[in-house]
Amino acid sequence: MSEQIVIDPITRIEGHLRIECEVDGGLITGARSIGTMWRGIETVLKGRDPREAWLIAQRICGVCTTVHAMASVRSVENALDLEVPVNAQYIRNMIVGAHCLADNIIHFYILSAVDWVDIASAALKADPKKASALARQLSPWKHNSYQEFKQTQDKLKKLIESGQLGPFSSGYWGHPAMQLDPDVNLVAAVHYFQALEYQRKINKVVTILGSKTPHIQNLAVGGVANPINLDSPATLTMERLYYIKSLMDEVHDFIQQVYMTDVATIAALYPEWCSYGKGNGTYLSVPEMPLDEKGTTFAMPGGYITGGDLTTFRPIKTSHDPFFEDNVKESVKHSFYKGDWTRHPYVSETEPEYHDNSGDKYSWVKAPSFKNQPAEVGPVASVLAMNAANYQPAVKHTGWMLEKIGSINSTKQTMDILPSTMGRHISRAIRAAVVQEVMLDQWDFLVNNIGSGDMTTCNEPHFPKGEQRGVGIHEAPRGTLSHWIVIENGKIRNYQAVVPSTWLAGPRGTNDEPGYYERCLVGNPMADPEKPLEVLRTVHSFDPCMACAVHMINPEGKEFSKVKVL
């Protein structure tokens, strides 16, 4: 007998998302993804100076701040065909790399691990000596001692005994889908608390280079506002650069010895989740870490794959690549906006028009497409593209991860497991390992370029008469992000942000094809409709951040408050 379940809200981070599922015979047979707020930043930006767009656009989200700032400033530079000094590129690359690592660590340990790890079991049933020995067997991590495991278990026991579980209060402890041994649960719980410290360490890199976090302050159209003067303690000095290097080295060990190992372990012990949650085999990513003034060479490749076949890989080579720029569209057929159109972002509109939830329009999120097809963005798309391009850092870390999973569950693993619920966690860990290596390269490039006598960090923009169009691309932690700007006589005429959570959390599209959350939930098991853990596992594997996709409106049109922006 068919049964409908509703999870609202489903996110553990920014924004509001409602998931409705049909369950029949212990399986999910249908799903709807509903964004319940409206994003209006595009309207705020109309008529403003393009040089200040990035300051406002990064307020789209309180978590994905840096990525929106970066895509926004790149969109203006793209429209003006403006060169960016390589020093600025290297500084920006270290900022986005550090942001990515902090975001990935937070996602796995803080936002998703409790979908897989039974904290109550770790606290009450685990043997800290055996758990510590298991952790040391899996990895040489220096903080896998019995003392640390015992202290963490005692802390968890006190939380449970107090009845106030804090961040663990909403977990489905004892759920039949929780299958880990208590000692494995304790390993993950110990690393949960350690992850808090290491995401803080890598976030210091963003703070030092970006002046603050969240909402960095150092960007400028044409480069960065970081002056380089090795003789002045008030600027970016070698002392600060070497401190940044020490932070990156510390987090390197955590990524390699803890994060990747934990993901491999959980993946090996939940092998069935390496097949649940698959999409349609279409993947989109963009290149990241530009290495030259014009954005024609990148450290990390991106591209388009269809049919789940890596031989179909079509690279996206530059920030001006028409293959990307010409093929992105957005549909509002099933979204709460005026009209029933599918348009390119340069001519898209963001005019809200609420309908009750019973009709064809059911979400505040638009439905993007690439070459008129939905596409999965995110870590799976990025890792598959890098492997298809034979990018050696990705090939190396992908091979290590698959071998590690296979050694734990004694089963040969291939990249076929990546397009799945668990595969998104696996891919995110692989990409984190690649990013931390590339970050170290950027540090070397910056120091060597400064050593050559080049201290330039910004080129002044000039706005000609008439119209200019540009797109800023960024491979953010959650996937392909693009900001689209139309400038007319030095002012913003139109602005659209096509974000990862729009690609993934969107409703049905132009041809009524399901959105990615809707598609990937169908066929998943459901042990207990009253405790829909399986839905959380798949949706959380995408790392939803709905503030990036939607912002707030009152359906009666009443004004909440007035905010003076800059």
N, C-alpha and C positions, 0 to 999 in steps of 0.2 A: 504494500500500500504506500502510495506516494505521500511524502510529508514535507512541508516547507519549514525551513529554519532561517532565522535572521540573526546576523551578528552586526551590532552597531553600538559603538565604533569598533573597528577591528585593528586599527593602527595602535602601535605603542609609542608613536613619535608624533610628528606634525600633522595636523589636519584631521578631517572627518571623512570616514569611508564606511559605507554600509554594504554588506554582502548578503544577498538572498540566494538560498540554495534549495533545489528540489532533491530530496533523498528518497530512494526506492531500493529496497532489498539490500541495505547497507552500503549503497554506492550513491555518489552525487551524480544526478542525471541532467541537471541544468543549473545555471547560475546567472545572476545579474550583479554587476559592479556599479555602485551608485555613489558618486561624489556629491556630498550634501552641502557644499558651500561654493560660492562664486569667487573667481580670481579677477580683480579689477585693476591690477597694477598697470596694464596696458593703457587704460583710460587716464590714469594719473600722469603718464608720461607724455601724452599728446601735447604738442605745443611747447615743450621744454627744450632747453639747450642739450644737444646730444652728449656734451662732455660731462653732464651730471647724471646721465641715465643710469650708469652703473651703481651710483650711490643709492638710487631708489630701487632699482631692479633687484639688488641683493636682499632687499627687505621682503621679497616674495616669500621667503622662508627663514625661520630662525635657526635652521640646521644646515641647509644647503646654501649658506650665504656666499661663501667664496666662489662657488661654481657659477652662480648667477652674475656676480660682479665680473668674473673673467669672461663669460660669454657675452655680456653686455658691452664691455669695453672693446672686445674683439669685433663686435658687429659694426661699431662706428669706424674702427680702423679699416675693416674690410670695405665699407662703403666709400671711404676716402682713398683707398689704396695706399694707406699710410705705412711707412716702414717703422718697425719697432727695434730699437737697439738690442743686440744680442745679450747684453748684460741684463736688460729688462726681461727678456725671454727666460733666461736662466733663473732669475729671482722669482718670476711668476711660476715657473715650472716647479721650483722647490715648494712654493706655497700650495699649489694645487696637489702636489704629491703628498705633502704632510697632511693636508686636509683629507685626502683620500684614505690614507692609512688610519687616521683617527676615526673616520667614519666607518671604515670596514671593521675595525676592532670593536667599536661600539655596537655595530649591527649584529655581529655574530654573538658576542658574549652577553651584551646587555639586553638586546631587543629580541633575539631569536633563540638563544641557547635554552631558555626555559620552555621552549616548545618541544625540546628533545631530552632535557635533563630533569630528573626528578629530585628537586632540592630536598624534599622531606626524606627521601630514601638516603641521600648523601649524608644528611645530618644524623639520622637515627640508626641506620643499618650498616654503614660502611665501616671498614677497619682502616684507620689512617695509616697504619704501617704497611698493609698490603697495597693500599691506594698509592702511597708514596713510592713503593717499590715498582708498581706498574708504570707510574709516570716516568721514573728513571729508566725503565726498560725501553720505553717508547722514545725518549728524548734526553739529551744531555743538559737540559735546562737547569740552571744553577739554583732556582728557587723551588725545586721539587722535594724539599727535605721533609722528613717526618714531622719536625717541629711546626712547619708552616701548615701542614695538612691537619695536624691536631688542633692548632689554634683556630683554623677556619671552621672545622667541625664543631668546636665548642661555641663559636660565635653563632653558627646556624642553630644549634640546639637551644641557645638562649632566646633566639628570635622565635622559634617554634613554641617554646614553653611560655613565652610572654603573650602569645596569641597575636602579636603585632609583627607580621612578616615583612612589612615595608615593601620593597620592590618585588618580593616574591608572593605577595598576597593574592594575586589573581591567577596563579598557576593551577593547572589541572593535575595536582599531585595524586598519584595512584591510578591514573588513567590507564586503561588496558593497552593503549598505544605506546606507553612509556616502557621501553624494553631494555634499558641499559642496566648492567650490574651496578649495585650500590657503590662499589669502589670506583667504577668509571664515572658515576655521577659526582663523587667527591673530587676526582681529578678536575672535572669541568668546573665545579663550584670554586675550587681554589684558584683556578686560572681566571674565573669571572672577576674575583676581587683584584687579582694582579693586573688584569686588563684595564681596570680603571686608572691605575697609575701609569701604564705605558701609553694609553691614549692621551693622557695629560702631558706626558713628555713630548710626544710628537706634535701636539698642538702648540707647544712653546715655539716651534719653528714658525708656525703661522703668525703667532703673536709678535715675534722679533722682526720678521720680515714685513709683515702686514700692518704693524703698529698696534693692532688689537685683534681679538677674535671673541665672539663672532663679529661679522661686519667689518672686514678689513678696511683700512683707510689709505693705503699706499698706492692705489692704482691711479693712472691717468691715461686719457686717450693719447697714445703715442709712446707709452712706456710705464715707468713707475716713478714714484716720488722719493725713492731711496737714494740720497746722495752718497757717493762713494768718495771718501777722502781718508786715506790710511793714516793721516797725521791728526785727524780730529776725532775725539772720543764721542762727539755728538752725531756721527754718521755711521755708515756700515763699515766697520773696521775688521781687520783680520782676527782680532780677539773675538768679536761677535760671530764671525764666520766659523772659527774653530769650535766655538761653543755649540753652534748649530750642527756641526759635523759630529760632535760627541753625542748629541741627542739622537741623530740619525743612526749612529752605530749601535746605541743601546736598543733602539726599537727594532733594528735589523735582527738582533738575536731573538727578540720576542716573536717577531713574524715567522722566522725560520724554525725556531725550536718549540714554540708553543702554539701559535695560531694555526699554522699549517698542519701540525701533528694532531691537534684536537679535532680539526675538521676532518682529517683523514680517518681518525678513530671513529668518530660518530657516523661518518658515511659508511665505513666498513661494517658497523654494527646495526645499521638500518638499510640493508641493501635494497629492500623493496622500494624505498623512497628515491632510489636512483632510476626508477622507471615511471613513477607517478609525476604528474604535473608537466607533461610535455606540451609544447606549442605546435605551430604549423611548419617549423623548419626554416622560417625566414628570419634572418638576423641582420641587424644594422648597427654599425659602430663607426666612429670617426677617429682619425689620427689625433694623437695628443703629444704634448711636449714639443712645441715648435723650436727649431734650432737655428733658424736664420731670420733676417729682418723682414722678409716678405711672406713668411708662413708657407714656404714651398717644400721644406723638409721637416720631418718629425722624427722623434726618437721612437715612438710607439705607433705601429700601423693600425689602420681601421679599414672597414669596407663592408660590402653587402654579400650575403650568402642566401641562396634559395634552395628549397627542397632538402634542407639538412645536408647538402652535398658540398664539401669543402672545395671541390674542383670548380664550383660555380663562382668562387670568390672574385669579386670585382673591387679592386682597391679604390678608396677615396684618398686622393694623393695630396691635395693642397687645400688651404682655406678658401680658395676660389674655385674648387672643382665643380663644374656645372652638373656633373652626374648627381651630386648631392643637392645642390642648390635648386635644380629644376624639378626634382622628383618628390619633394615633400609637399603634402597637402593635409588639410584638416577638414573634417566633416562635422556638421551640427545636426544631422538628421535625427539623432536620438539624444540630443543635448539641449539644455534649457537656454537656447539662444534664438534670436529672431531669424526666421527663414529655414530653409531646408537645403543648404548648399554644401558643396565640397570645393574648397578654394586653396590656392597657394597662400602661405603666410603673409607675403607682401600685400595681398589684397583681402586678407581675412578681417573679420570684424569681431568685436567682443561686446555685443549688445544683448544683455540678459533679457530673457522672457520666460518666466516660470510657468510650468504646467503642473497640474496635479500628477501624482505618481502612478496613475492608472493608464496613461497613454503611451505612445511610442517614444516620447521624450521622457527620460528618467534620470538624467545625471547632469551635474554642472561641469563635467569633464568633457572636452571635445574628443574626437576620435581621429588621430593622425594616421597617415598611410604613406608608404614609400612605393613608388611605381604602382599606385592604386591598390596596394595590398598592405594589410597590417604587418608589422614587423616587431620582433622581440628585440628590445635594447637591454643593455646591462652587461654584467660580467661574462655571461655565457657568450653573447655576441662578440665581446671584445677578445676573449680568450680564443674562440674559434677563428676569428679573423687573424689574430697574431700567429696562430699555428698554420693557417692556410698560407700566410705570407712567409712562412718558415723563419719567423723572427726568433732567434736562438734563445734569448732569455725566457720567452714564453714556452718554447719547446722543452727547454731544460726543466722548468718548474712544473709543467704539465706532466712530463715523464716521471718526475720525482713523486708527485702527488698520486698518480695512478699506481705506481709501484708500491707506495706506502700503504694505500688502501688494500691492494692485493695481498701484501705481506701479512696484514692483520686478519683478513677473512679468508685467506688461502684461495682466492679466486682471481684469475687474470682480468684486469680492467682495461678498457679502451675509452677513447673519447666519446663513445656512444652514450656514456652515463651523464655527460655534462648537461644536455638539454633536459633537465628534470628538476624537481623540487630540491633534492639534495645537491644536484649538480650546480645549482646557482651558488650555494655555499662553497662548494669545491672551487668553482671558477673565480669567485670573489677572493678566496685565499691565494689562488695562483696569481691573479692580477696584482694583489697586494705585494707579493714577493717580487714581481716584475717592477712595480712602481718604486719600491724601496731601493732597488738596484739603480734604476734610472735616476732617482733623486741624487744618489751619490755621484753619478756621472755629471749631473748639472752643477753640483758643488765644484767638482774639478774644473769644469769648463769655465765657470765664473772666476775662480781664483786664477786660473791660467790667463784668462783674458784681461783681468785687472793687472796681472803681472806684466802684460805686454804694454801697459800704459793707457789702455782704453778705460775711461771712467764714465762714459756716456750712458745715461739711463732713460732719456726721454727725448722724443722729437715733437716739436710743436705742431698741432693740427691746424689746418686752414680749411674753411668751409666755402666752397664756390657757390655761385648762384645756381638755381635750378634744382633738379632732383638727383639724389644719390640713394642707391639701395645697397644694403649689406647684410651679411649673415655672420654671426659669431658662433663658432662651433667649439664644443668642449666635450670630451669623454669623461663625464662625471662619474662618481662612485655608483650611482644608480643607472647610468647608461647615457646614451646620446642626448645632449642638450644643445638646443640652438635658439639664439635670439635673433629676430629679424627686424630690421629697422628701415624705414623710409624717411629720408631727410629732405626737406624742401626749404630752400633759402635759409639754411642754418638752423632750422627748427625741426622737431620730430613731428612728422605727419601721421605715421602709423608705426606701431610697435607690437610685436607678437612674440611670446615665449612658448616654444614647443618643447616640453620638458619630459624627462623619463617617465614620471608617474602619469603623464597624459598618454604616452605611447602604451603603457601597460594597464592602467586602471580605467581606460576609456570604455565607453559603452559600445554597442554595436555600431558599425561604420556605414559607409555609403551603400554597400551591397548587403547590408544586414548581417555581415559576418561578425561573430562575437569578438569582444575585446579580449585582451590576453589573460586577465584574471579569470574572466568568464570561461574562456577556452580551456585553461589549464586546470580548473577545478573539476571539470567533468571527467568521470571515471575514477576519481579518488575514493578510497573507502571512507566509511563513517561508522565508527564503532558505537558511539553514543550521541544521538542528536542533541541531547541536553548539554553535552560538553564537546563542542565541535572543534576539537584540537586539530583534526586533520585539515580543516579549512585554514586555520591559523598558520599551519606549517607551510602550505603552498603560498598563500598570500604574503606572509612575512618573508618568504625566500626571495621575493622581488625587492624587499626593503622599501615598502610604500612610504611616501612622504607627501601627503595629500595637500599640504599648504602650497607646495610647488604647482599643484594642478588646479587648486581652487582657493577662493577667498570668500568673504562673507557678504551677504545681502539679506535684507528683510523682505519676504515675499509680498508684504502689503505696501512696500515702497517707503516705509518709515525710516527716518534718519536715526542712526544709532548715536553718532558723534561726528564732530568735525575735527580734522587733523591738519595742521599747517605743515606742509612738506617743504623743508628747506626754505 
